[in-house]
Amino acid sequence: MTTAMDKSAIEIRWHGRGGQGTVTAAKMLASAAIIKGKHGQAMPEFGLERSGTPVKVSTRISDQHINTRAPVVNPQIVIITDPSLMFTIKNQIVQGIDENTVFIVNTNFPADKVRKILGIPNNELWIVDASKIALEEFGRNIPNTAMLGAVAKATGIVDLDAVRQEIEEAFSASSKLRALIPQNLKALERGYNEVYKAD
Protein backbone atom coordinates (compact mmCIF):
# COMPACT_ATOMS: atom_id res chain seq x y z
CA MET A 1 0.00 0.00 0.00
CA THR A 2 2.91 2.33 0.56
CA THR A 3 5.80 3.40 -1.60
CA ALA A 4 8.98 1.39 -1.97
CA MET A 5 10.82 4.30 -0.40
CA ASP A 6 8.75 4.38 2.76
CA LYS A 7 7.07 1.22 4.02
CA SER A 8 6.00 2.87 7.25
CA ALA A 9 3.66 5.54 5.85
CA ILE A 10 -0.03 5.52 6.75
CA GLU A 11 -1.90 6.51 3.60
CA ILE A 12 -5.24 8.28 3.88
CA ARG A 13 -7.67 9.50 1.25
CA TRP A 14 -10.32 12.11 2.01
CA HIS A 15 -13.49 12.66 -0.05
CA GLY A 16 -15.49 15.82 0.55
CA ARG A 17 -16.98 18.91 -1.07
CA GLY A 18 -15.49 22.34 -1.50
CA GLY A 19 -16.40 24.71 1.31
CA GLN A 20 -16.67 22.03 4.01
CA GLY A 21 -13.07 22.25 5.20
CA THR A 22 -11.91 18.85 3.92
CA VAL A 23 -8.60 20.20 2.61
CA THR A 24 -8.02 22.11 5.84
CA ALA A 25 -8.76 19.01 7.93
CA ALA A 26 -6.34 16.90 5.90
CA LYS A 27 -3.60 19.49 6.34
CA MET A 28 -4.30 19.86 10.06
CA LEU A 29 -4.07 16.09 10.55
CA ALA A 30 -0.64 16.11 8.90
CA SER A 31 0.43 19.11 11.01
CA ALA A 32 -0.80 17.43 14.21
CA ALA A 33 1.35 14.42 13.33
CA ILE A 34 4.35 16.72 12.89
CA ILE A 35 3.67 18.17 16.35
CA LYS A 36 4.05 14.62 17.67
CA GLY A 37 7.44 14.22 15.96
CA LYS A 38 6.24 12.37 12.86
CA HIS A 39 6.42 13.33 9.19
CA GLY A 40 3.21 14.38 7.50
CA GLN A 41 1.96 15.72 4.18
CA ALA A 42 -1.41 16.56 2.68
CA MET A 43 -2.05 17.12 -1.02
CA PRO A 44 -5.38 18.13 -2.52
CA GLU A 45 -6.27 16.69 -5.92
CA PHE A 46 -8.31 19.36 -7.63
CA GLY A 47 -7.82 22.36 -9.84
CA LEU A 48 -9.91 25.22 -8.55
CA GLU A 49 -11.85 24.38 -5.41
CA ARG A 50 -15.40 25.65 -5.74
CA SER A 51 -18.05 25.42 -3.09
CA GLY A 52 -19.98 22.19 -3.43
CA THR A 53 -17.70 20.47 -5.94
CA PRO A 54 -16.12 17.13 -4.96
CA VAL A 55 -12.58 17.33 -3.62
CA LYS A 56 -10.11 14.54 -2.96
CA VAL A 57 -7.12 14.92 -0.64
CA SER A 58 -4.23 12.56 0.10
CA THR A 59 -2.58 12.53 3.51
CA ARG A 60 0.50 10.54 4.47
CA ILE A 61 1.89 10.18 7.99
CA SER A 62 5.13 8.38 8.73
CA ASP A 63 7.91 7.95 11.26
CA GLN A 64 10.33 8.37 8.35
CA HIS A 65 10.87 10.98 5.66
CA ILE A 66 8.14 10.76 3.00
CA ASN A 67 9.73 10.50 -0.43
CA THR A 68 6.68 10.76 -2.69
CA ARG A 69 4.10 13.38 -3.47
CA ALA A 70 1.97 11.10 -5.63
CA PRO A 71 -1.74 10.81 -4.85
CA VAL A 72 -2.73 7.97 -2.53
CA VAL A 73 -3.87 5.07 -4.71
CA ASN A 74 -4.36 2.27 -2.17
CA PRO A 75 -5.59 3.99 1.00
CA GLN A 76 -5.41 2.30 4.36
CA ILE A 77 -8.00 4.81 5.59
CA VAL A 78 -10.82 6.46 3.62
CA ILE A 79 -12.56 9.48 5.15
CA ILE A 80 -15.88 10.68 3.73
CA THR A 81 -16.79 14.15 4.93
CA ASP A 82 -19.93 14.50 2.78
CA PRO A 83 -22.34 11.54 2.78
CA SER A 84 -23.95 12.48 -0.55
CA LEU A 85 -20.70 11.50 -2.28
CA MET A 86 -21.44 7.85 -1.48
CA PHE A 87 -24.15 8.07 -4.16
CA THR A 88 -22.45 10.33 -6.70
CA ILE A 89 -18.80 9.17 -6.76
CA LYS A 90 -18.94 5.77 -5.08
CA ASN A 91 -16.53 4.24 -7.61
CA GLN A 92 -13.90 6.88 -6.81
CA ILE A 93 -14.36 6.38 -3.07
CA VAL A 94 -13.80 2.61 -3.18
CA GLN A 95 -11.09 2.70 -5.85
CA GLY A 96 -7.91 0.97 -4.66
CA ILE A 97 -9.33 -0.26 -1.37
CA ASP A 98 -9.10 -3.77 0.05
CA GLU A 99 -10.72 -5.64 2.92
CA ASN A 100 -8.33 -3.99 5.40
CA THR A 101 -9.21 -0.40 4.44
CA VAL A 102 -10.80 1.49 7.33
CA PHE A 103 -13.71 3.83 6.57
CA ILE A 104 -14.66 6.88 8.64
CA VAL A 105 -17.92 8.37 7.40
CA ASN A 106 -19.85 11.51 8.23
CA THR A 107 -23.45 10.33 8.09
CA ASN A 108 -26.60 9.71 10.07
CA PHE A 109 -27.29 6.53 8.12
CA PRO A 110 -27.18 3.21 9.99
CA ALA A 111 -24.05 1.14 9.44
CA ASP A 112 -25.76 -1.55 7.38
CA LYS A 113 -26.96 1.07 4.89
CA VAL A 114 -23.46 2.57 4.57
CA ARG A 115 -21.98 -0.88 4.04
CA LYS A 116 -24.56 -1.67 1.34
CA ILE A 117 -24.12 1.63 -0.49
CA LEU A 118 -20.33 1.36 -0.56
CA GLY A 119 -20.16 -2.42 -0.96
CA ILE A 120 -17.92 -2.89 2.08
CA PRO A 121 -19.58 -5.70 4.06
CA ASN A 122 -16.54 -6.57 6.17
CA ASN A 123 -14.38 -3.43 6.33
CA GLU A 124 -13.84 -1.65 9.63
CA LEU A 125 -16.36 1.20 9.66
CA TRP A 126 -16.64 4.22 11.94
CA ILE A 127 -19.62 6.56 11.80
CA VAL A 128 -20.10 10.08 13.16
CA ASP A 129 -22.80 12.64 12.40
CA ALA A 130 -20.28 15.43 11.92
CA SER A 131 -22.73 17.55 9.95
CA LYS A 132 -25.12 17.57 12.92
CA ILE A 133 -22.27 18.58 15.22
CA ALA A 134 -21.22 21.36 12.83
CA LEU A 135 -24.75 22.72 12.50
CA GLU A 136 -25.18 22.74 16.27
CA GLU A 137 -21.79 24.35 16.95
CA PHE A 138 -21.38 26.71 13.96
CA GLY A 139 -24.81 26.96 12.38
CA ARG A 140 -23.22 25.79 9.10
CA ASN A 141 -22.34 22.42 7.61
CA ILE A 142 -18.57 22.64 8.05
CA PRO A 143 -17.83 19.17 9.50
CA ASN A 144 -14.03 19.25 9.29
CA THR A 145 -13.11 19.69 12.96
CA ALA A 146 -15.66 17.12 14.09
CA MET A 147 -14.20 14.73 11.52
CA LEU A 148 -10.71 15.38 12.87
CA GLY A 149 -11.90 14.31 16.32
CA ALA A 150 -13.45 11.18 14.82
CA VAL A 151 -10.24 10.35 12.95
CA ALA A 152 -8.16 10.78 16.11
CA LYS A 153 -10.45 8.38 17.99
CA ALA A 154 -10.86 5.81 15.22
CA THR A 155 -7.23 5.55 14.14
CA GLY A 156 -5.02 6.66 17.02
CA ILE A 157 -2.66 8.17 14.42
CA VAL A 158 -2.56 11.36 16.47
CA ASP A 159 -3.97 12.07 19.88
CA LEU A 160 -6.61 14.64 20.67
CA ASP A 161 -4.12 16.95 22.37
CA ALA A 162 -2.01 17.25 19.21
CA VAL A 163 -5.05 18.15 17.11
CA ARG A 164 -6.19 20.59 19.78
CA GLN A 165 -2.76 22.23 19.71
CA GLU A 166 -2.81 22.43 15.90
CA ILE A 167 -6.24 24.10 15.90
CA GLU A 168 -5.15 26.63 18.51
CA GLU A 169 -1.95 27.46 16.62
CA ALA A 170 -3.56 27.63 13.17
CA PHE A 171 -6.52 29.72 14.31
CA SER A 172 -4.38 32.14 16.32
CA ALA A 173 -3.10 33.71 13.10
CA SER A 174 -5.93 36.26 12.98
CA SER A 175 -8.35 37.78 15.45
CA LYS A 176 -11.30 36.63 13.30
CA LEU A 177 -10.16 33.01 13.41
CA ARG A 178 -9.06 33.24 17.03
CA ALA A 179 -12.65 33.93 18.05
CA LEU A 180 -13.67 30.58 16.53
CA ILE A 181 -11.23 28.45 18.56
CA PRO A 182 -13.69 27.53 21.36
CA GLN A 183 -16.36 26.36 18.89
CA ASN A 184 -13.84 24.34 16.90
CA LEU A 185 -12.41 22.69 19.99
CA LYS A 186 -15.91 21.74 21.10
CA ALA A 187 -16.69 20.27 17.66
CA LEU A 188 -13.38 18.39 17.77
CA GLU A 189 -14.15 16.88 21.15
CA ARG A 190 -17.70 15.99 20.14
CA GLY A 191 -16.43 14.24 17.02
CA TYR A 192 -14.00 12.28 19.19
CA ASN A 193 -16.70 11.34 21.71
CA GLU A 194 -19.59 10.71 19.31
CA VAL A 195 -17.90 8.59 16.63
CA TYR A 196 -18.62 4.89 16.99
CA LYS A 197 -17.29 1.69 15.50
CA ALA A 198 -19.99 -0.18 13.62
CA ASP A 199 -20.63 -3.86 14.22
C-alpha positions, 0 to 999 in steps of 0.5 A, a space after each residue: 500500500 505504501 511506496 517502496 521508499 517508505 514502508 511505514 507511511 499511513 496513507 489516507 484518502 479524504 473525499 469531501 466537497 469544496 467549502 466544508 473544510 476537507 482540505 483544511 482538515 487533511 492538512 491539520 491532521 498532517 500538522 498534528 502528526 508533525 507536532 508529535 514528531 512524525 512526518 506528515 503531508 497533505 495534497 489536494 487533488 483538484 484544480 480550482 476548489 469551488 463550493 460544493 464540488 467534490 474534492 479529494 485529498 491525500 494525507 501521508 503520515 510516517 515515522 520516516 521521511 516521505 519521499 513521494 508526493 503522488 496521490 494515494 492510490 491504495 488507502 489504508 484509511 478512507 474518510 468521507 466528509 460529505 455523505 452524498 458522495 457515497 451516491 455520486 462518486 462511489 466508484 472513486 471512493 472505493 477505488 484501490 481499497 481492500 478488505 483492510 481499508 478502514 472507513 470513517 464516514 460523516 453520516 446519520 445513516 445506519 451502518 448496514 446502509 453505509 456498508 450496502 451503499 459502498 459495498 464494504 460488508 466486512 471493512 472496519 467502519 466508523 460513523 459520526 454525524 459530523 454535519 449535525 455537530 457542525 450545524 449545532 456548533 457553527 450553524 453551518 455544515 462545516 464538518 471538518 473539525 468534528 471529523 478530525 476528532 473522529 479520525 483521532 479516535 478511530 485511528 489513534 494516528 494522532 492524539 486529541 491533544 495534538 489536534 487541539 494544539 494544531 487548531 489553537 496554533 492555526 486559528 491564532 493567526 488572525 483575530 477573526 479566526 481566534 474567536 472561533 477556537 472555542 467552537 472548533 475545539 468543542 466540535 473536535 471533542 464531540 467528534 471524538 466522543 460521538 464517533 462509533 465503531 460499527 458492528 
